[in-house]
């Protein structure tokens, strides 16, 4: 008997993998260049530094 998954099949499944790989590459580049990456977490922009520190980004873009 075939088992069915309850998860919906994505039309562009490769897109999730590509986005994850892009984020990982950004972290590698940030570490190599001693910079940070900016992304959205819980609806707010944050900076993630190579040492793992995560700080919120102010709305005006300044620290």
KEKE-637021 format. One record per residue (C-alpha): residue in one letter; residue number from 1; y, x, z. Coordinates in pm, 1 decimal. Example, Ala and Ser with C-alpha at 12.3 -4.5 7.8 and 13.67 -1.06 7.14 Angstrom:
2
A, 1, -450.0, 1230.0, 780.0
S, 2, -106.0, 1367.0, 714.0
***
This chain:
63
X, 1, 0.0, 0.0, 0.0
X, 2, 348.4, 127.9, -83.2
X, 3, 600.8, 183.3, 193.1
X, 4, 953.4, 67.4, 128.4
X, 5, 1258.1, 233.5, 276.8
X, 6, 1525.8, 13.1, 428.8
X, 7, 1794.7, 258.6, 317.6
X, 8, 1979.4, 154.1, 2.8
X, 9, 1938.3, 383.6, -295.9
X, 10, 2267.2, 541.8, -396.7
X, 11, 2360.4, 539.4, -760.4
X, 12, 2506.5, 890.0, -736.1
X, 13, 2284.9, 1047.2, -470.8
X, 14, 2383.4, 1397.3, -581.8
X, 15, 2743.7, 1329.0, -475.6
X, 16, 2663.0, 1337.1, -102.3
X, 17, 2481.9, 1667.1, -141.4
X, 18, 2767.9, 1813.1, -345.8
X, 19, 3027.9, 1706.0, -86.3
X, 20, 2825.5, 1862.7, 196.0
X, 21, 2786.1, 2187.4, 2.7
X, 22, 3159.6, 2194.7, -71.7
X, 23, 3239.5, 2161.4, 300.1
X, 24, 2996.5, 2438.5, 388.4
X, 25, 3152.9, 2662.2, 124.6
X, 26, 3500.8, 2590.9, 263.6
X, 27, 3383.9, 2701.8, 609.9
X, 28, 3239.6, 3024.2, 465.8
X, 29, 3562.7, 3099.0, 276.9
X, 30, 3774.7, 3023.0, 584.5
X, 31, 3568.1, 3262.6, 793.2
X, 32, 3587.1, 3536.9, 528.1
X, 33, 3965.5, 3498.6, 495.5
X, 34, 4032.3, 3428.3, 865.9
X, 35, 4196.3, 3094.4, 786.3
X, 36, 4115.5, 2735.2, 876.0
X, 37, 4000.0, 2420.4, 700.4
X, 38, 4156.7, 2076.6, 734.2
X, 39, 3957.9, 1755.4, 728.5
X, 40, 3956.9, 1404.0, 870.6
X, 41, 3771.2, 1329.2, 1192.6
X, 42, 3786.9, 991.4, 1366.2
X, 43, 4073.7, 885.7, 1139.7
X, 44, 4294.4, 1187.8, 1220.3
X, 45, 4345.8, 1520.1, 1044.8
X, 46, 4216.3, 1826.0, 1228.0
X, 47, 4211.6, 2201.6, 1172.8
X, 48, 3884.8, 2387.1, 1224.0
X, 49, 3913.2, 2760.7, 1280.4
X, 50, 3637.8, 3015.8, 1205.5
X, 51, 3568.0, 3059.4, 1578.2
X, 52, 3479.1, 2688.7, 1605.1
X, 53, 3803.6, 2568.0, 1766.6
X, 54, 3911.9, 2225.6, 1641.0
X, 55, 4273.7, 2120.5, 1692.6
X, 56, 4450.2, 1802.5, 1580.1
X, 57, 4703.3, 1840.9, 1301.3
X, 58, 5041.9, 1690.1, 1384.6
X, 59, 5172.5, 1422.3, 1150.9
X, 60, 5454.1, 1650.9, 1033.1
X, 61, 5207.5, 1929.1, 946.3
X, 62, 5340.8, 2166.4, 1211.5
X, 63, 5148.3, 2301.5, 1513.0
***
